[in-house]
Amino acid sequence: MIGFILGLLIVGLIAGALARLLVPGRQNISIPATILVGIIGSFVGGFLSNLLFNADASLRTSGIIGSVIGAVIVLLVWIKISGSQASKR
């Protein structure tokens, strides 16, 4: 169980960090937020791969490429939401 959690955190960190490198501009988020973006991105990537490739309907995590693609999507949404909140202040 601990190995699964550590693996999830490592994949989340890698996917989140790669997403931050791929998205232009500066993102003011912490390392734990980067891990969270990567973990959520993994689920988003798995969901999208199930939709695109007509796999079974269960929600599974995807591979590192799908995780990075999902993390980029999540990061862009995060920037859009935080940017609109910053402009209201």
C-alpha positions as CSV (number, residue, x, y, z in Angstrom):
1,M,0.0,0.0,0.0
2,I,2.8,2.4,0.8
3,G,4.6,1.5,-2.4
4,F,1.4,2.4,-4.4
5,I,1.1,5.8,-2.6
6,L,4.8,6.6,-3.2
7,G,4.4,5.5,-6.9
8,L,1.4,7.7,-7.3
9,L,3.2,10.7,-5.8
10,I,6.3,10.2,-8.0
11,V,4.2,9.8,-11.2
12,G,2.2,12.9,-10.1
13,L,5.3,14.9,-9.5
14,I,6.8,13.9,-12.9
15,A,3.6,14.5,-14.8
16,G,3.0,17.8,-13.0
17,A,6.5,19.0,-13.5
18,L,6.5,18.1,-17.2
19,A,3.1,19.8,-17.6
20,R,4.6,23.0,-16.0
21,L,7.5,22.8,-18.5
22,L,5.2,22.4,-21.5
23,V,2.8,25.2,-20.6
24,P,4.2,28.6,-21.4
25,G,4.4,31.3,-18.8
26,R,5.0,31.3,-15.1
27,Q,2.8,29.2,-12.8
28,N,2.8,30.3,-9.2
29,I,2.0,26.9,-7.6
30,S,3.9,24.9,-5.0
31,I,5.4,21.5,-5.3
32,P,2.4,19.8,-3.5
33,A,0.1,21.6,-6.0
34,T,2.3,20.4,-8.8
35,I,1.9,16.8,-7.5
36,L,-1.9,17.3,-7.3
37,V,-2.0,18.6,-10.8
38,G,-0.1,15.5,-12.0
39,I,-2.3,13.1,-10.1
40,I,-5.5,14.7,-11.3
41,G,-4.0,14.8,-14.8
42,S,-3.4,11.1,-14.6
43,F,-7.1,10.4,-14.1
44,V,-8.1,13.0,-16.7
45,G,-5.7,11.3,-19.2
46,G,-7.0,7.9,-18.3
47,F,-10.6,9.1,-18.8
48,L,-9.8,10.7,-22.2
49,S,-8.0,7.6,-23.4
50,N,-11.1,5.5,-22.5
51,L,-13.3,7.9,-24.4
52,L,-11.0,8.1,-27.5
53,F,-10.1,4.4,-27.8
54,N,-13.4,2.9,-26.6
55,A,-11.8,1.0,-23.8
56,D,-13.8,-0.4,-20.9
57,A,-15.7,2.2,-18.9
58,S,-13.8,1.9,-15.7
59,L,-11.8,4.9,-14.5
60,R,-8.1,3.9,-14.4
61,T,-5.0,5.9,-14.3
62,S,-3.1,6.2,-17.6
63,G,0.5,5.9,-18.5
64,I,3.0,8.7,-18.1
65,I,2.2,10.2,-21.6
66,G,-1.5,10.3,-20.8
67,S,-0.8,11.6,-17.4
68,V,1.2,14.5,-18.8
69,I,-1.5,15.3,-21.4
70,G,-4.1,15.3,-18.7
71,A,-1.9,17.4,-16.4
72,V,-1.4,20.0,-19.1
73,I,-5.2,20.2,-19.5
74,V,-5.7,20.4,-15.7
75,L,-2.9,23.1,-15.4
76,L,-4.5,25.2,-18.2
77,V,-7.9,25.0,-16.4
78,W,-6.1,25.9,-13.1
79,I,-4.5,29.0,-14.7
80,K,-7.8,30.1,-16.3
81,I,-9.6,29.8,-13.0
82,S,-6.9,31.5,-10.9
83,G,-6.4,34.2,-13.6
84,S,-10.1,35.1,-13.6
85,Q,-10.1,35.2,-9.7
86,A,-7.0,37.4,-9.7
87,S,-8.6,39.9,-12.1
88,K,-11.6,40.2,-9.9
89,R,-9.5,41.4,-6.9
